[in-house]
Amino acid sequence: MPTIIPIRDLRNTSEISEMAHKKQEPIFVTKNGYSDLVVMSAELYEQFAANNRIDQAITEAEAEFELTGEAIDAKKAFDELEKKYFG
């Protein structure tokens, strides 16, 4: 169940910080009864950002495959990446 708080509760910054770190899920902040902000711990944000980067890479790879219809051999791809990043 999502955590929802009114915007006036943002005055209690230490309590909200503790809640965000303890629950490790977004806290939804409402203003005049409507969704306005989302607060989360830095760790949770980094996790969301990493997942987004992975999802974006998969989407780009699928789009490239649809355009070219060419698959790349995994062994060859890993060899190229290893050479590029590790010499």
Wavefront OBJ file of the C-alpha trace (Angstrom):
o trace
v 0.000 0.000 0.000
v 1.569 3.335 -1.006
v 2.396 5.954 1.601
v 0.473 9.173 0.984
v 0.956 12.341 3.016
v -0.375 15.896 2.716
v 2.099 18.598 1.720
v 1.878 20.257 5.140
v 3.617 17.174 6.608
v 6.788 18.097 4.699
v 7.606 20.334 7.671
v 8.631 17.165 9.521
v 11.701 16.579 7.373
v 13.507 14.203 9.717
v 10.398 12.026 10.113
v 9.866 11.878 6.360
v 13.537 11.048 5.793
v 13.325 8.245 8.348
v 10.116 6.945 6.751
v 11.647 7.010 3.258
v 14.735 5.071 4.363
v 12.774 2.599 6.471
v 10.084 1.743 3.905
v 12.319 1.972 0.793
v 9.355 2.966 -1.357
v 8.167 6.296 -2.767
v 6.132 8.608 -0.551
v 3.379 10.401 -2.451
v 2.691 13.980 -1.384
v -0.690 15.535 -2.052
v -1.636 19.194 -2.357
v -5.308 20.143 -2.072
v -6.180 16.459 -2.341
v -4.289 15.918 -5.604
v -0.991 14.183 -6.258
v 1.789 16.782 -6.340
v 5.206 15.328 -5.432
v 7.018 12.063 -4.827
v 9.731 11.754 -2.168
v 12.135 8.824 -1.899
v 15.513 7.954 -0.439
v 18.603 8.526 -2.537
v 19.262 4.772 -2.570
v 15.809 4.042 -3.943
v 16.207 6.789 -6.555
v 19.503 5.258 -7.718
v 17.778 1.886 -8.024
v 14.963 3.423 -10.088
v 17.486 5.255 -12.290
v 19.528 2.088 -12.885
v 16.414 0.137 -13.833
v 15.394 2.933 -16.180
v 18.818 2.854 -17.899
v 18.525 -0.907 -18.381
v 14.985 -0.613 -19.726
v 16.089 2.166 -22.103
v 19.003 0.065 -23.393
v 16.674 -2.875 -24.054
v 14.200 -0.620 -25.873
v 16.980 0.833 -28.038
v 18.310 -2.644 -28.856
v 14.846 -3.856 -29.838
v 14.312 -0.806 -32.064
v 17.696 -1.326 -33.725
v 16.877 -4.981 -34.374
v 13.520 -4.023 -35.925
v 15.291 -1.605 -38.285
v 18.203 -3.814 -39.324
v 16.917 -7.320 -38.645
v 20.486 -8.230 -37.720
v 21.350 -10.062 -34.549
v 24.856 -9.866 -33.116
v 26.637 -12.934 -31.791
v 26.831 -12.583 -27.990
v 30.405 -13.880 -27.802
v 31.520 -11.341 -30.401
v 29.679 -8.518 -28.631
v 31.233 -9.376 -25.250
v 34.693 -9.653 -26.819
v 34.284 -6.184 -28.357
v 33.073 -4.701 -25.071
v 35.915 -6.294 -23.138
v 38.444 -4.964 -25.647
v 36.864 -1.487 -25.582
v 36.704 -1.133 -21.794
v 39.560 -3.340 -20.544
v 42.074 -3.130 -23.368
l 1 2 3 4 5 6 7 8 9 10 11 12 13 14 15 16 17 18 19 20 21 22 23 24 25 26 27 28 29 30 31 32 33 34 35 36 37 38 39 40 41 42 43 44 45 46 47 48 49 50 51 52 53 54 55 56 57 58 59 60 61 62 63 64 65 66 67 68 69 70 71 72 73 74 75 76 77 78 79 80 81 82 83 84 85 86 87
